[in-house]
Amino acid sequence: MPLSLHAHNTLFGDAPRTIWRGGLEVEADMHWEMFGRFMEHDSTLRNPDNVRVNVWTFTVGLTYGITRDFSVRAMVPVSYAVRTSKVRDMNDNYFGMRDIGLAFKYRLYNEPQPGGSFQGGVFVEFMLPTAQARGPIGLLSKNISFGDETVDFRAGATWSYSTTRHYFWFDVSARTSTLNEGRIMGPSANIHPAYAVRVFELTDYRDFDMILLFETDVEYAYRMWMDYKQVRPSGHFKVHVSFGIQMNITNRVEMKLGYEYPIYQYYYMRTFVHEGEGKISFNYLF
């Protein structure tokens, strides 16, 4: 059998993948999120206006293999949000650009084995301020807003281990942002362990392949800044888990779908929160 599948990666992780030199991957993702409640600490608060927001995000991405161990990825997302409130007789919507992502990954080592490998690398990502800031409180602003016109920077490390049947990933990363008129979200740290298992044994990697994905996401965010002063209290701690299905055809075509659900959330200030995220992804490697 040939070496491990090029098209296996997590669904909700942050780390880009490395592909062969001159290789090109085209991605198309659709995300869905529903916001409908407020939380403070780990308790649900009243939503007096019964505000509901649904956000659909479509993302097109390209990953290019500069070398076998160094790749670059660009992600261009746009979103459509619908906000309703029966109490306030409100029904408005907004379609706009999100922040464009530009990421780089360098694979430090790769130990191949029959049907799999053990790999490790580092990555950085820049979120460019292409989303228009239309209000200071995002989805609850007078005009729905997807951005705050700051540059986000994320750096991290990633490890993976795979066999002919099992896959393990572990990512750690930290994020920070630039200031914009004295406002900035607090820095955050994230860990993302994941596991996958192949449903049935393959005799040839050109056959149809299916794996089940199980992922966890743990994030801690520190206090934000407003008018050049720290906002006390602010920040959060949250844990998500997800389940997904990945299907591969001829080791070049990949389809994934899954749902990520928050199992624990703790917010230091009143926050409008989502009920999870659904995702459908299509990838093709040239």
Disulfide bonds with the S-S distance in Angstrom:
none
